[in-house]
């Protein structure tokens, strides 16, 4: 099992859906789109073990990007600079 890590550079709330975090770099390891077990480690060291949905989203300029969608967490729970470890890739 390979564990992937991502640093939160952007986190946005999507009304009614949760918090979306864009994945920079090569997120192709996360395909196919599905639920993933993750650990979020905030800059203060707090750890949150949860699940996130891998989804495709549109961005500006036009193009598609993969995001992690945290349905039960607000952007305040996943502050900029947090590390996301994806446990089941």
SVG drawing of the C-alpha trace seen along z (x, -y; Angstrom):
<svg xmlns="http://www.w3.org/2000/svg" viewBox="-27 -31 31 33">
<polyline fill="none" stroke="black" stroke-width="0.4" points="0.0,0.0 1.3,-3.4 0.4,-6.4 0.1,-9.7 0.5,-13.1 -0.9,-16.4 -0.5,-19.9 -3.7,-22.0 -3.2,-25.1 -6.9,-25.8 -10.0,-24.8 -13.5,-26.0 -16.9,-25.3 -19.5,-24.0 -22.9,-24.7 -24.7,-21.5 -21.7,-19.3 -18.9,-20.1 -15.3,-21.3 -13.4,-20.8 -9.6,-20.6 -7.9,-20.7 -5.1,-18.2 -1.9,-19.6 0.8,-17.5 -0.1,-14.2 -3.3,-12.9 -3.8,-10.1 -3.0,-7.5 -6.5,-8.4 -8.4,-7.2 -11.0,-5.8 -13.2,-8.4 -14.4,-7.0 -14.3,-7.3 -10.9,-7.3 -9.8,-7.0 -7.7,-10.0 -5.9,-11.6 -5.8,-15.4 -2.9,-16.8 -3.4,-20.6 -0.4,-22.9 -1.0,-22.8 -0.6,-19.0 -4.3,-18.1 -5.2,-14.8 -8.6,-14.1 -9.2,-10.6 -12.2,-10.7 -13.3,-9.8 -13.2,-12.0 -14.7,-11.6 -12.4,-11.9 -14.3,-13.9 -13.6,-15.7 -14.2,-19.5 -13.9,-22.3 -11.4,-25.1 -10.5,-28.5 -8.7,-28.7 -10.8,-26.0 -9.8,-22.5 -10.5,-19.7 -8.8,-18.9 -9.3,-16.2 -10.6,-17.3 -11.1,-15.7 -14.6,-16.5 -15.0,-16.4 -18.8,-16.1 -18.7,-16.5 -16.0,-19.2 -15.8,-22.9 -12.8,-24.8 -11.9,-25.8 -11.4,-22.0 -8.9,-21.8 -6.9,-24.9 -4.3,-26.0 -1.0,-24.3 -2.6,-21.0 -1.2,-17.7 -3.7,-15.2 -2.5,-11.6 -4.5,-9.3 -4.4,-5.9 -5.9,-3.5 -4.2,-4.1"/>
</svg>
